[in-house]
Amino acid sequence: MRDYPYLSWLASIGMEVIAVRELIEIMAKALVEHPDQVQVSEIAGEHASVIELRTAKEDIGKVIGKRGRNAQAMRTILNAASAKLRKRVVLEIID
């Protein structure tokens, strides 16, 4: 397994959740028609964080995808990234 020294550096300066939040923002902006209306906020806890994703009403279907596949893919990537940080992160798509 590869070691990612930048993750420990990010964690040491308290930036790990910001990096994960930016990851979600980049993925969401790539999917939607109105990337300027994508808003990502974070509610941090001691052992877990919640990432809230808001988009324009007409773009919510693109973020969720057919049968929720886009949303599930984003959550899978988020879980992999957060596992490396040893912190649980949950994605909520707010309509």
PEBEL-V457498 format. One record per run of one state. SS is the DSSP state (A for helix, B for strand, O for the rest). FROM is the first residue (numbers start at 1). LEN is the number of residues. Records with the same first field share a line. If there is no record, write none. Layout:
SS: FROM-LEN / FROM-LEN
//
This chain:
O: 1-4 / 13-3 / 32-3 / 38-1 / 45-3 / 55-2 / 65-1 / 86-2 / 95-1
A: 5-8 / 16-16 / 35-3 / 57-8 / 66-20
B: 39-6 / 48-7 / 88-7
//
